[in-house]
Amino acid sequence: MTAASMDVDRTTAKTSQDSSSSSSDVDDAPPAFLASLPEPLRGHALRTLSPPPSSDDDAPGNAAAGGGGGASSSALDDLEISTRSHLLELVERLPSWSRCDGRENGDDDKNNASSSSSSSSSSSMETLMRYLKDVTLLCLHVAKHHSACAPNSSDSKNGGGDAEQLTDRSGRCYYSHLPTTSPIKKLPFQLLEDAIDSLPLPLVQTLWSSPYHPSLNVSGYASSLLCSPIIFGGPSKFVLLRICNKLLRALSNRDVDAGFAGGIMTMMARVFPLSERSAVNVLGSFNVRNETGFETREEFEGERSLGTEEGDDGG
């Protein structure tokens, strides 16, 4: 076995291990899952998603006792603002390429600066990619547990599998105080759109399909996590569709970026159904000005016989 094949095997094994661990983390009990998140995402999640303290002495209309729909909505807004703000901070940490053009330095200085910037950019890019995936796992976790606690859900009717994982100390469903999970389901796609709008095209391509981070790039977990049926629906579909169309328009030179454009279209074909409204001619509009001429059988036979005669004369 060659060294290259061993590296590929190690990469494949690491990718499968990361994928299996990600899927098990989503099913963890809410307190354990929230505590396992890296900072500052852990702080944002604990502050905005933890259930309010309960008390038997609370008045029925007290927001902290379960009627705090307005407070919960404000907490979801706070989570969106916090996560999107930190994303922009991570984007700003990426080294600017203009600082490494070497206009005022010698060749050695330029090469050293380029090498240092490349290493720093790779580390910052990995941090950004990991943050996007962590937010996706958080949103998938919250949406899954929230739906399992719904009165009409199959999980709640069957006992939820592990009731202790779905409830807090007071016996309530851990995320039952959240009035809706629509903002949660849409958040990973909003962050992805923010990153794509803020980064140059080469870094967007790295973010989307970096071969050095197969378990962190978007295409690596798009089908299993990002486009999971739990969070992929309604507004989320529109955001992802807008992102893909925006990228395809930016890839004007399809000869150079054919692989990247093909990867985007392949992912769209994999996650969107054939009946997707944006993929069909809903209004039935056709180009009626187009005219296609057809030869009659006599004209076709005449041209064929004429060609045969010319061939015989040339021979």
Beta strands, then each sheet from edge to edge (+ up, - down):
end
